[in-house]
């Protein structure tokens, strides 16, 4: 039976000249027949959604641990918010929405349990291999660790999706991002993705959508947790005017609606700023193709200078009042202890790994053992890490 050709038009009518055209995709590292129902980027998106690592995001910490409340963001709900914002901006800028969405859905697949606390603990534990970086781990997940298909490891995503993930924070600097460069080489992709050039505009949308999502929802979650109060926000950059208006309107009314109003207005303000600033850059740079975007020498999807300064002020507030709050730090220190303990136990006693995973590591060298244990722990959910710690140790830190 012959595989039918792709059924989308050669170039969708609403796709801008500077967008990545799915009909011109460079394909995949391992050749596969085209899907008769989906563009290559739609297929990538679907593979990401069906990945085991994606499902695990539901039980991985964003800022607040899951047992602290049902309504705090998890790593999965954060990811879905990023995808929604990325897709909306891509549509407004005439970009390929499916590629932007796929990149947003995949950007945090390598995050370990307990958010950045877990990452710090793994980074210290894996110094023999240069440390740990969740962006590099995301690449390892989609190129090697997911094992679902005959003939290759990983998800075999398109070169364009891989390029966007590698350049999530801009062009790849091997000296500054050695773990990401190493993961790229291990996947057989070294030199394949124009690493020194700017990311395509769709990837830039996904990256800035990440900033928009966490800056807004971390305020929302902090209000819900009682770490900050509406009155604390009245002079905070970006948030202040919305907080003052919400306080005035909610006098004697529904405070929960006031919090939601602040959150949605923050998101709207940041998206509108990105769109206006990006359109101005596009008009100035006049890119005629996706390759022109790569060679632009600067991002075309970015905040305005004024909004960038406002965001610096907002982040300073979040670090001082939320991320470094003693209640959060106390929990995160305990979480780091759990990850550190698990790593030490698994590496010194591979037989303690669950499900017989340690048998193949009994005679392995240190590098292979450290890598395997790091991959295993990075893939854990918060609750599995806690359960494993309780199984292996007499005392497990209370994360309450």
VEXPA-728838 format. One record per residue: residue in three letters; z, y, x of N, C-alpha, C in turn. Coordinates in steps of 0.05 Angstrom, whole numbers, padded with zeros to 5 digits, always signed. Example, Ala and Ser with C-alpha at 12.3 -4.5 7.8 and 13.67 -1.06 7.14 Angstrom:
<nodes>
ALA+00156-00114+00264+00156-00090+00246+00156-00066+00264/SER+00142-00045+00257+00143-00021+00273+00157+00001+00258/
</nodes>
This chain:
<nodes>
UNK+00000-00024+00017+00000+00000+00000+00000+00025+00018/UNK-00018+00043+00012-00019+00068+00027+00001+00088+00017/UNK+00013+00102+00036+00031+00124+00028+00015+00148+00020/UNK+00022+00160-00003+00007+00184-00012+00015+00207+00006/UNK-00002+00227+00006+00004+00251+00022+00024+00269+00008/UNK+00035+00289+00022+00054+00307+00010+00040+00322-00013/UNK+00055+00328-00034+00043+00339-00058+00047+00369-00061/UNK+00063+00382-00044+00066+00411-00047+00041+00425-00037/UNK+00038+00450-00046+00015+00466-00038+00017+00472-00009/UNK-00006+00478+00005-00006+00483+00034+00014+00505+00042/UNK+00016+00525+00025+00036+00546+00030+00044+00558+00003/UNK+00069+00553-00005+00078+00564-00030+00072+00594-00033/UNK+00065+00602-00056+00057+00630-00060+00078+00650-00054/UNK+00104+00643-00057+00126+00662-00052+00137+00660-00024/UNK+00124+00645-00006+00134+00642+00021+00123+00664+00038/UNK+00141+00679+00052+00133+00701+00069+00119+00691+00094/UNK+00103+00708+00107+00089+00700+00132+00109+00691+00154/UNK+00133+00703+00154+00152+00697+00175+00170+00673+00169/UNK+00165+00660+00146+00181+00636+00139+00171+00612+00154/UNK+00188+00591+00155+00179+00565+00166+00165+00551+00143/UNK+00140+00543+00148+00123+00530+00128+00128+00500+00128/UNK+00138+00488+00107+00142+00459+00107+00117+00443+00113/UNK+00094+00454+00104+00069+00439+00109+00061+00439+00138/UNK+00074+00456+00154+00067+00457+00183+00090+00446+00200/UNK+00108+00431+00188+00130+00419+00203+00120+00403+00227/UNK+00135+00405+00249+00127+00389+00272+00135+00360+00270/UNK+00148+00353+00248+00154+00325+00243+00181+00317+00254/UNK+00184+00292+00261+00209+00280+00268+00207+00265+00295/UNK+00230+00261+00308+00230+00247+00333+00218+00219+00330/UNK+00226+00206+00308+00215+00179+00301+00196+00183+00278/UNK+00171+00176+00282+00151+00180+00262+00157+00165+00236/UNK+00154+00178+00214+00158+00166+00188+00135+00175+00169/UNK+00128+00158+00150+00109+00165+00130+00120+00188+00113/UNK+00102+00206+00104+00111+00229+00088+00121+00219+00061/UNK+00140+00234+00050+00150+00228+00023+00131+00240+00002/UNK+00123+00225-00018+00104+00236-00037+00116+00255-00057/UNK+00143+00258-00057+00156+00274-00078+00170+00299-00066/UNK+00175+00299-00040+00191+00321-00028+00178+00332-00003/UNK+00183+00357+00002+00175+00369+00027+00193+00357+00049/UNK+00185+00360+00075+00202+00349+00096+00231+00361+00096/UNK+00233+00387+00088+00260+00399+00088+00276+00390+00064/UNK+00264+00386+00042+00278+00374+00019+00288+00346+00026/UNK+00273+00332+00040+00281+00305+00049+00304+00306+00068/UNK+00304+00325+00086+00326+00330+00104+00352+00336+00088/UNK+00349+00354+00069+00373+00362+00053+00384+00337+00039/UNK+00367+00321+00028+00377+00297+00013+00391+00277+00032/UNK+00380+00274+00056+00392+00256+00075+00420+00266+00084/UNK+00422+00292+00086+00448+00303+00094+00469+00298+00072/UNK+00461+00303+00047+00479+00300+00024+00488+00271+00021/UNK+00471+00252+00028+00478+00224+00026+00492+00213+00051/UNK+00496+00229+00071+00509+00220+00096+00539+00215+00091/UNK+00549+00195+00105+00578+00190+00104+00594+00214+00113/UNK+00585+00227+00134+00600+00250+00145+00602+00272+00125/UNK+00581+00275+00108+00582+00296+00087+00604+00290+00067/UNK+00606+00265+00058+00626+00258+00038+00654+00263+00049/UNK+00658+00257+00074+00684+00260+00086+00694+00290+00086/UNK+00675+00309+00084+00683+00337+00085+00701+00344+00061/UNK+00700+00328+00040+00717+00333+00017+00746+00331+00023/UNK+00754+00316+00043+00782+00312+00050+00787+00322+00079/UNK+00773+00343+00087+00779+00356+00112+00787+00385+00107/UNK+00806+00394+00123+00818+00421+00119+00798+00443+00125/UNK+00799+00464+00109+00786+00489+00117+00807+00507+00130/UNK+00826+00518+00114+00849+00532+00125+00875+00519+00116/UNK+00877+00514+00089+00901+00503+00078+00897+00473+00072/UNK+00917+00457+00078+00915+00428+00075+00913+00422+00045/UNK+00900+00399+00040+00893+00392+00012+00918+00388-00005/UNK+00939+00377+00006+00963+00371-00010+00978+00397-00017/UNK+00970+00420-00005+00984+00445-00011+00976+00456-00038/UNK+00954+00446-00049+00944+00455-00075+00916+00445-00081/UNK+00910+00442-00106+00885+00431-00114+00861+00451-00112/UNK+00868+00477-00110+00847+00496-00113+00839+00510-00087/UNK+00852+00502-00065+00844+00513-00039+00817+00501-00030/UNK+00802+00517-00014+00777+00506-00004+00781+00483+00014/UNK+00765+00462+00011+00763+00441+00031+00739+00447+00048/UNK+00735+00431+00069+00711+00435+00085+00685+00431+00068/UNK+00687+00414+00048+00664+00409+00031+00658+00432+00012/UNK+00679+00443-00001+00674+00465-00019+00665+00490-00004/UNK+00675+00493+00020+00665+00515+00037+00635+00511+00043/UNK+00628+00487+00050+00600+00480+00056+00582+00486+00032/UNK+00591+00479+00008+00575+00484-00016+00572+00514-00021/UNK+00593+00529-00016+00591+00558-00019+00571+00570+00001/UNK+00572+00560+00025+00553+00570+00046+00525+00563+00037/UNK+00520+00539+00027+00493+00531+00018+00483+00549-00004/UNK+00500+00555-00023+00492+00572-00046+00484+00600-00036/UNK+00500+00612-00018+00494+00638-00008+00469+00638+00009/UNK+00466+00618+00026+00442+00616+00044+00417+00613+00027/UNK+00418+00597+00007+00394+00593-00010+00387+00619-00025/UNK+00407+00633-00035+00402+00658-00049+00389+00679-00031/UNK+00399+00681-00006+00388+00701+00012+00360+00693+00021/UNK+00356+00667+00026+00329+00657+00034+00309+00664+00012/UNK+00316+00660-00013+00298+00666-00035+00290+00696-00035/UNK+00310+00713-00030+00305+00742-00031+00287+00751-00008/UNK+00288+00736+00015+00273+00744+00039+00247+00728+00041/UNK+00240+00712+00021+00215+00697+00022+00215+00674+00041/UNK+00238+00663+00046+00241+00641+00066+00241+00614+00052/UNK+00240+00593+00067+00241+00566+00055+00270+00560+00047/UNK+00275+00560+00022+00303+00556+00012+00314+00528+00019/UNK+00297+00508+00019+00306+00481+00025+00315+00478+00053/UNK+00301+00490+00072+00310+00489+00100+00336+00504+00104/UNK+00339+00528+00092+00364+00543+00094+00387+00526+00082/UNK+00382+00513+00059+00403+00497+00047+00410+00473+00064/UNK+00390+00459+00075+00396+00436+00091+00414+00444+00115/UNK+00407+00466+00128+00423+00475+00151+00451+00483+00143/UNK+00454+00495+00120+00481+00502+00111+00497+00477+00105/UNK+00485+00457+00093+00499+00433+00086+00508+00417+00110/UNK+00493+00419+00132+00498+00403+00156+00515+00417+00177/UNK+00520+00443+00174+00531+00458+00197+00559+00450+00205/UNK+00575+00437+00187+00602+00430+00193+00607+00400+00194/UNK+00586+00384+00196+00590+00355+00195+00607+00344+00218/UNK+00608+00359+00240+00623+00350+00263+00652+00359+00264/UNK+00661+00373+00244+00689+00383+00244+00708+00359+00242/UNK+00729+00359+00259+00749+00338+00258+00769+00344+00235/UNK+00789+00326+00230+00809+00332+00210+00826+00356+00218/UNK+00838+00368+00199+00857+00391+00203+00844+00416+00214/UNK+00818+00419+00209+00804+00444+00216+00805+00450+00246/UNK+00809+00475+00253+00808+00483+00281+00832+00472+00297/UNK+00854+00465+00283+00877+00453+00297+00868+00426+00308/UNK+00854+00410+00292+00844+00384+00302+00824+00388+00325/UNK+00808+00409+00323+00789+00414+00344+00803+00422+00370/UNK+00823+00438+00368+00838+00445+00393+00851+00421+00406/UNK+00862+00403+00389+00875+00379+00400+00855+00361+00413/UNK+00832+00357+00401+00811+00340+00413+00800+00353+00438/UNK+00797+00379+00438+00786+00393+00461+00804+00388+00485/UNK+00830+00389+00481+00849+00384+00504+00848+00354+00512/UNK+00847+00337+00492+00848+00308+00498+00823+00298+00512/UNK+00801+00312+00508+00775+00302+00519+00766+00318+00543/UNK+00785+00329+00558+00777+00345+00582+00761+00329+00602/UNK+00765+00303+00603+00750+00286+00621+00720+00287+00616/UNK+00713+00293+00590+00685+00294+00583+00676+00323+00577/UNK+00692+00342+00587+00685+00370+00583+00696+00383+00558/UNK+00713+00368+00543+00725+00378+00519+00711+00370+00493/UNK+00715+00384+00472+00704+00378+00446+00694+00404+00433/UNK+00671+00402+00420+00660+00425+00405+00648+00415+00380/UNK+00656+00426+00357+00647+00415+00331+00617+00419+00327/UNK+00605+00440+00339+00576+00444+00336+00561+00421+00350/UNK+00570+00415+00374+00558+00392+00389+00562+00366+00374/UNK+00586+00363+00362+00592+00339+00347+00575+00337+00322/UNK+00569+00359+00309+00551+00359+00286+00524+00348+00294/UNK+00514+00356+00317+00488+00346+00327+00490+00316+00333/UNK+00512+00308+00344+00515+00279+00350+00516+00263+00324/UNK+00529+00274+00304+00530+00260+00278+00503+00254+00267/UNK+00486+00275+00266+00460+00272+00253+00439+00259+00271/UNK+00444+00257+00297+00424+00244+00314+00432+00217+00324/UNK+00459+00210+00322+00467+00185+00334+00488+00169+00317/UNK+00507+00184+00306+00530+00170+00294+00526+00160+00266/UNK+00510+00174+00250+00502+00163+00224+00483+00139+00229/UNK+00489+00117+00217+00472+00093+00221+00465+00081+00194/UNK+00442+00089+00184+00434+00080+00157+00406+00069+00156/UNK+00390+00075+00175+00362+00068+00174+00353+00048+00194/UNK+00334+00031+00187+00323+00012+00206+00307+00027+00227/UNK+00310+00019+00252+00293+00029+00273+00304+00053+00288/UNK+00324+00067+00278+00335+00090+00293+00363+00096+00284/UNK+00379+00108+00302+00405+00118+00294+00402+00147+00285/UNK+00422+00157+00271+00421+00184+00261+00404+00186+00236/UNK+00399+00211+00227+00385+00216+00202+00355+00222+00207/UNK+00347+00225+00232+00319+00230+00238+00309+00254+00223/UNK+00323+00276+00225+00315+00301+00211+00292+00314+00226/UNK+00279+00333+00213+00256+00347+00225+00265+00363+00249/UNK+00246+00369+00266+00251+00385+00289+00261+00413+00281/UNK+00251+00423+00258+00259+00450+00249+00289+00450+00241/UNK+00298+00429+00227+00326+00428+00219+00343+00424+00244/UNK+00335+00407+00262+00351+00404+00287+00352+00430+00303/UNK+00330+00444+00304+00329+00470+00318+00349+00489+00306/UNK+00350+00491+00279+00368+00509+00266+00397+00502+00271/UNK+00403+00476+00272+00431+00468+00278+00439+00474+00306/UNK+00421+00469+00325+00427+00474+00353+00432+00504+00358/UNK+00417+00521+00343+00419+00550+00347+00436+00563+00325/UNK+00455+00549+00315+00472+00559+00293+00485+00585+00301/UNK+00492+00588+00327+00504+00613+00336+00485+00629+00354/UNK+00460+00624+00352+00440+00638+00368+00427+00620+00388/UNK+00409+00630+00405+00396+00614+00425+00416+00598+00442/UNK+00407+00574+00450+00425+00556+00465+00428+00566+00494/UNK+00452+00570+00502+00458+00577+00530+00473+00553+00542/UNK+00458+00537+00558+00469+00513+00569+00494+00517+00585/UNK+00496+00540+00599+00519+00546+00616+00544+00552+00598/UNK+00539+00565+00576+00561+00573+00558+00567+00551+00537/UNK+00547+00534+00532+00550+00513+00511+00542+00486+00523/UNK+00556+00477+00544+00548+00453+00558+00549+00428+00540/UNK+00569+00426+00522+00571+00403+00505+00548+00401+00486/UNK+00539+00424+00475+00516+00424+00457+00491+00416+00473/UNK+00487+00427+00497+00464+00420+00513+00464+00390+00520/UNK+00488+00379+00525+00491+00351+00531+00483+00334+00507/UNK+00493+00341+00484+00486+00326+00459+00456+00327+00454/UNK+00444+00350+00459+00415+00353+00455+00400+00334+00474/UNK+00409+00332+00499+00396+00314+00518+00400+00285+00511/UNK+00424+00278+00502+00430+00251+00495+00413+00241+00471/UNK+00406+00260+00454+00389+00253+00431+00360+00252+00437/UNK+00353+00257+00463+00325+00256+00471+00309+00281+00462/UNK+00324+00303+00457+00311+00327+00447+00310+00350+00467/UNK+00318+00345+00491+00318+00367+00511+00290+00378+00515/UNK+00287+00404+00513+00261+00417+00516+00243+00416+00492/UNK+00253+00404+00470+00236+00400+00446+00239+00423+00426/UNK+00259+00439+00428+00267+00457+00406+00266+00487+00413/UNK+00252+00494+00435+00251+00522+00443+00279+00534+00443/UNK+00297+00521+00458+00325+00527+00456+00331+00556+00464/UNK+00316+00568+00482+00322+00595+00492+00312+00617+00473/UNK+00297+00610+00452+00287+00630+00433+00306+00633+00410/UNK+00302+00654+00394+00318+00659+00370+00313+00636+00350/UNK+00333+00632+00333+00330+00612+00312+00311+00622+00290/UNK+00298+00604+00275+00282+00613+00252+00299+00629+00233/UNK+00286+00644+00216+00301+00661+00197+00318+00645+00178/UNK+00309+00621+00170+00324+00604+00152+00351+00596+00165/UNK+00351+00590+00191+00375+00584+00205+00394+00608+00207/UNK+00382+00631+00211+00398+00655+00212+00411+00661+00185/UNK+00397+00655+00163+00409+00657+00136+00433+00639+00134/UNK+00431+00614+00142+00453+00595+00140+00476+00603+00157/UNK+00471+00614+00180+00493+00622+00198+00508+00646+00187/UNK+00494+00665+00176+00508+00689+00166+00521+00683+00139/UNK+00509+00664+00124+00522+00655+00099+00549+00642+00105/UNK+00552+00629+00127+00578+00618+00136+00598+00640+00139/UNK+00590+00662+00153+00608+00684+00156+00616+00697+00129/UNK+00597+00700+00112+00603+00712+00086+00622+00695+00070/UNK+00617+00669+00070+00634+00650+00054+00662+00650+00064/UNK+00667+00647+00090+00694+00644+00099+00709+00670+00098/UNK+00696+00693+00103+00710+00718+00102+00719+00724+00074/UNK+00704+00717+00054+00712+00722+00026+00732+00701+00016/UNK+00726+00675+00021+00744+00655+00009+00771+00653+00024/UNK+00772+00661+00049+00798+00660+00062+00817+00682+00051/UNK+00806+00704+00042+00822+00724+00028+00831+00712+00002/UNK+00813+00700-00013+00820+00688-00038+00842+00667-00035/UNK+00839+00649-00016+00859+00628-00012+00885+00639-00002/UNK+00884+00660+00014+00909+00672+00024+00925+00685+00001/UNK+00910+00698-00018+00923+00709-00041+00936+00687-00058/UNK+00921+00665-00062+00931+00643-00078+00956+00631-00065/UNK+00956+00630-00038+00979+00618-00024+01003+00637-00022/UNK+00999+00662-00029+01021+00681-00027+01026+00692+00001/UNK+01007+00687+00020+01010+00698+00047+01005+00727+00047/UNK+00988+00737+00029+00983+00765+00026+00984+00771-00004/UNK+00987+00797-00011+00988+00805-00039+00966+00827-00043/UNK+00959+00831-00068+00938+00851-00073+00944+00878-00060/UNK+00969+00886-00060+00976+00912-00049+00971+00913-00019/UNK+00972+00890-00006+00967+00888+00023+00938+00894+00031/UNK+00921+00892+00011+00892+00894+00017+00880+00922+00013/UNK+00896+00940+00003+00884+00966-00006+00871+00982+00017/UNK+00880+00977+00042+00868+00992+00064+00852+00974+00083/UNK+00848+00949+00075+00834+00930+00093+00804+00934+00090/UNK+00789+00935+00113+00760+00939+00112+00746+00920+00093/UNK+00726+00929+00080+00709+00914+00060+00725+00910+00034/UNK+00750+00900+00037+00765+00892+00013+00778+00915-00001/UNK+00785+00936+00014+00803+00957+00004+00796+00969-00023/UNK+00771+00979-00025+00763+00993-00050+00763+00974-00073/UNK+00755+00948-00069+00755+00929-00090+00784+00922-00099/UNK+00802+00921-00079+00830+00915-00085+00842+00937-00102/UNK+00837+00962-00094+00848+00985-00109+00838+00986-00138/UNK+00812+00980-00141+00801+00980-00168+00812+00957-00185/UNK+00816+00934-00172+00827+00911-00186+00856+00915-00194/UNK+00872+00928-00177+00900+00933-00183+00901+00952-00207/UNK+00885+00973-00206+00885+00993-00228+00878+00980-00254/UNK+00858+00962-00254+00849+00951-00279+00868+00929-00289/UNK+00881+00915-00271+00898+00892-00279+00926+00899-00285/UNK+00933+00925-00286+00961+00932-00293+00969+00920-00319/UNK+00989+00901-00317+00998+00887-00341+00979+00867-00351/UNK+00958+00861-00335+00938+00842-00344+00938+00817-00327/UNK+00914+00805-00324+00911+00779-00311+00906+00783-00282/UNK+00926+00777-00265+00923+00781-00236+00903+00761-00225/UNK+00900+00737-00237+00881+00718-00227+00853+00728-00229/UNK+00847+00742-00251+00820+00753-00254+00816+00775-00234/UNK+00837+00790-00227+00834+00811-00207+00827+00799-00180/UNK+00839+00776-00172+00832+00763-00147+00803+00754-00147/UNK+00795+00742-00169+00767+00733-00171+00748+00757-00169/UNK+00755+00779-00182+00738+00803-00181+00734+00813-00152/UNK+00756+00813-00137+00755+00821-00109+00736+00803-00094/UNK+00739+00777-00098+00724+00757-00083+00694+00760-00088/UNK+00686+00762-00114+00658+00763-00120+00646+00790-00111/UNK+00661+00811-00112+00650+00837-00103+00647+00838-00073/UNK+00665+00825-00058+00662+00822-00029+00637+00808-00022/UNK+00632+00785-00035+00608+00769-00030+00583+00785-00036/UNK+00583+00799-00058+00560+00815-00066+00554+00837-00045/UNK+00576+00850-00037+00572+00872-00018+00561+00862+00009/UNK+00571+00840+00018+00561+00829+00044+00532+00819+00042/UNK+00525+00806+00020+00498+00797+00016+00479+00820+00014/UNK+00486+00840-00002+00468+00863-00005+00464+00877+00022/UNK+00485+00879+00038+00482+00891+00065+00463+00875+00082/UNK+00466+00849+00082+00449+00832+00099+00420+00835+00090/UNK+00415+00835+00064+00388+00836+00054+00375+00863+00062/UNK+00390+00885+00058+00379+00911+00064+00374+00914+00094/UNK+00393+00905+00111+00390+00907+00140+00367+00889+00149/UNK+00365+00866+00138+00344+00847+00146+00316+00857+00139/UNK+00314+00868+00115+00288+00879+00107+00279+00902+00126/UNK+00299+00918+00134+00293+00940+00153+00284+00929+00180/UNK+00296+00908+00189+00288+00896+00215+00260+00883+00212/UNK+00255+00870+00190+00229+00858+00186+00207+00880+00186/UNK+00213+00902+00172+00194+00924+00172+00189+00936+00200/UNK+00210+00936+00216+00207+00947+00243+00193+00928+00262/UNK+00200+00903+00260+00189+00883+00279+00162+00872+00270/UNK+00156+00873+00244+00131+00864+00232+00124+00835+00241/UNK+00141+00816+00238+00134+00788+00245+00112+00777+00227/UNK+00093+00765+00239+00071+00753+00223+00073+00723+00221/UNK+00093+00712+00233+00096+00682+00232+00125+00675+00239/UNK+00132+00650+00235+00159+00641+00243+00162+00642+00273/UNK+00140+00638+00287+00141+00640+00316+00147+00668+00326/UNK+00138+00688+00311+00145+00716+00318+00175+00720+00315/UNK+00187+00708+00295+00216+00710+00291+00230+00698+00315/UNK+00220+00675+00325+00233+00662+00348+00231+00680+00373/UNK+00209+00695+00375+00205+00711+00399+00215+00740+00395/UNK+00229+00746+00374+00236+00773+00368+00256+00785+00388/UNK+00271+00768+00401+00291+00777+00420+00317+00787+00408/UNK+00319+00785+00381+00343+00792+00367+00341+00778+00339/UNK+00364+00774+00326+00362+00763+00299+00350+00782+00280/UNK+00335+00772+00260+00325+00790+00240+00342+00789+00215/UNK+00358+00768+00212+00377+00766+00189+00405+00772+00200/UNK+00415+00795+00194+00441+00803+00206+00453+00825+00189/UNK+00479+00830+00193+00492+00853+00180+00483+00879+00193/UNK+00487+00900+00178+00483+00927+00189+00505+00933+00209/UNK+00501+00952+00227+00522+00959+00246+00548+00968+00232/UNK+00545+00982+00210+00569+00991+00195+00584+00967+00184/UNK+00570+00948+00171+00583+00925+00160+00595+00907+00182/UNK+00581+00906+00205+00592+00890+00227+00619+00901+00236/UNK+00622+00928+00237+00647+00940+00245+00668+00935+00224/UNK+00661+00936+00198+00679+00930+00177+00689+00901+00179/UNK+00671+00883+00185+00679+00855+00188+00698+00850+00211/UNK+00695+00865+00232+00714+00862+00254+00742+00870+00245/UNK+00744+00891+00229+00770+00898+00218+00781+00878+00199/UNK+00764+00867+00182+00773+00846+00164+00782+00821+00179/UNK+00768+00813+00199+00776+00789+00215+00802+00794+00229/UNK+00806+00818+00239+00832+00824+00252+00854+00821+00232/UNK+00850+00830+00208+00870+00827+00187+00875+00798+00181/UNK+00854+00782+00178+00856+00753+00172+00871+00739+00194/UNK+00865+00745+00219+00878+00732+00241+00908+00739+00242/UNK+00914+00764+00237+00942+00772+00239+00959+00763+00215/UNK+00947+00763+00191+00962+00758+00167+00959+00730+00155/UNK+00937+00716+00163+00932+00690+00151+00931+00668+00172/UNK+00911+00669+00190+00907+00647+00209+00931+00644+00228/UNK+00944+00666+00235+00967+00665+00253+00994+00668+00238/UNK+00993+00666+00212+01018+00666+00197+01035+00642+00204/UNK+01061+00646+00206+01078+00625+00216+01077+00600+00198/UNK+01073+00604+00172+01071+00581+00154+01046+00564+00161/UNK+01024+00577+00166+00999+00563+00174+01002+00551+00201/UNK+01013+00566+00220+01015+00557+00248+01034+00533+00250/UNK+01055+00533+00234+01074+00510+00235+01060+00484+00227/UNK+01044+00486+00206+01030+00462+00196+01009+00454+00217/UNK+00995+00474+00228+00974+00468+00247+00985+00456+00273/UNK+01009+00464+00282+01021+00452+00305+01027+00423+00300/UNK+01037+00417+00276+01042+00389+00269+01017+00373+00268/UNK+00996+00385+00258+00970+00372+00256+00959+00366+00284/UNK+00962+00384+00302+00953+00380+00330+00968+00356+00342/UNK+00994+00354+00336+01010+00332+00346+00999+00305+00336/UNK+00991+00304+00311+00981+00279+00299+00955+00271+00314/UNK+00937+00290+00318+00911+00283+00331+00917+00275+00360/UNK+00934+00290+00374+00940+00283+00401+00953+00255+00404/UNK+00971+00249+00386+00984+00223+00387+00963+00200+00382/UNK+00946+00204+00362+00926+00184+00356+00908+00179+00380/UNK+00899+00201+00392+00880+00198+00414+00894+00183+00437/UNK+00918+00190+00444+00932+00177+00466+00936+00147+00460/UNK+00943+00141+00435+00948+00113+00429+00922+00096+00430/UNK+00901+00107+00418+00876+00092+00417+00864+00088+00444/UNK+00866+00108+00462+00853+00105+00488+00869+00087+00507/UNK+00896+00087+00504+00912+00069+00521+00914+00041+00510/UNK+00911+00039+00483+00913+00013+00470+00890+00010+00450/UNK+00865+00005+00459+00842+00004+00440+00846-00017+00418/UNK+00862-00037+00423+00867-00057+00402+00880-00045+00377/UNK+00893-00022+00380+00906-00009+00358+00887+00005+00339/UNK+00862+00007+00347+00842+00019+00329+00839+00001+00305/UNK+00836+00012+00281+00835-00005+00257+00808-00019+00254/UNK+00808-00041+00239+00784-00055+00232+00771-00069+00256/UNK+00786-00075+00276+00774-00089+00299+00756-00072+00316/UNK+00757-00045+00312+00738-00028+00328+00744-00028+00357/UNK+00769-00035+00365+00776-00034+00393+00767-00057+00410/UNK+00758-00079+00398+00751-00102+00414+00728-00096+00433/UNK+00709-00080+00425+00687-00074+00443+00694-00055+00465/UNK+00718-00042+00463+00726-00022+00483+00745-00034+00503/UNK+00753-00059+00500+00773-00071+00518+00765-00069+00547/UNK+00740-00074+00553+00731-00074+00581+00714-00049+00587/UNK+00713-00030+00569+00697-00006+00573+00709+00013+00593/UNK+00693+00028+00607+00703+00048+00625+00715+00072+00611/UNK+00728+00090+00626+00742+00112+00613+00723+00130+00597/UNK+00700+00135+00608+00681+00153+00593+00674+00142+00566/UNK+00666+00117+00566+00658+00104+00540+00682+00103+00521/UNK+00705+00098+00532+00729+00095+00515+00736+00123+00503/UNK+00736+00143+00519+00743+00170+00510+00723+00179+00489/UNK+00697+00174+00494+00676+00183+00476+00679+00169+00449/UNK+00684+00143+00450+00686+00127+00425+00710+00136+00409/UNK+00732+00140+00422+00757+00148+00408+00753+00176+00397/UNK+00741+00194+00412+00736+00221+00403+00718+00222+00378/UNK+00697+00205+00379+00679+00204+00355+00694+00193+00331/UNK+00711+00173+00335+00726+00161+00313+00745+00181+00300/UNK+00760+00195+00317+00779+00214+00306+00765+00238+00293/UNK+00743+00247+00305+00728+00269+00294+00718+00263+00266/UNK+00712+00238+00261+00702+00230+00235+00724+00226+00214/UNK+00749+00226+00222+00771+00221+00203+00774+00244+00183/UNK+00783+00237+00159+00792+00257+00140+00822+00263+00147/UNK+00832+00284+00135+00860+00291+00139+00878+00267+00130/UNK+00873+00257+00107+00891+00237+00096+00889+00210+00111/UNK+00865+00204+00122+00863+00180+00138+00878+00183+00165/UNK+00876+00207+00177+00891+00212+00201+00921+00209+00197/UNK+00931+00220+00175+00959+00218+00168+00967+00188+00164/UNK+00950+00174+00150+00956+00145+00145+00957+00129+00171/UNK+00938+00135+00188+00937+00121+00214+00962+00128+00231/UNK+00970+00153+00230+00994+00161+00246+01018+00147+00235/UNK+01021+00145+00208+01044+00131+00197+01043+00101+00204/UNK+01019+00090+00206+01017+00061+00213+01026+00056+00241/UNK+01020+00075+00259+01024+00070+00288+01050+00081+00299/UNK+01062+00100+00285+01086+00113+00296+01109+00112+00276/UNK+01132+00113+00287+01156+00112+00271+01160+00138+00255/UNK+01152+00160+00267+01156+00186+00255+01130+00202+00254/UNK+01122+00211+00231+01098+00228+00228+01107+00256+00219/UNK+01097+00277+00233+01105+00304+00225+01099+00310+00196/UNK+01117+00325+00184+01114+00333+00156+01096+00358+00156/UNK+01073+00356+00142+01054+00378+00141+01059+00396+00117/UNK+01081+00392+00103+01088+00409+00080+01098+00436+00088/
</nodes>
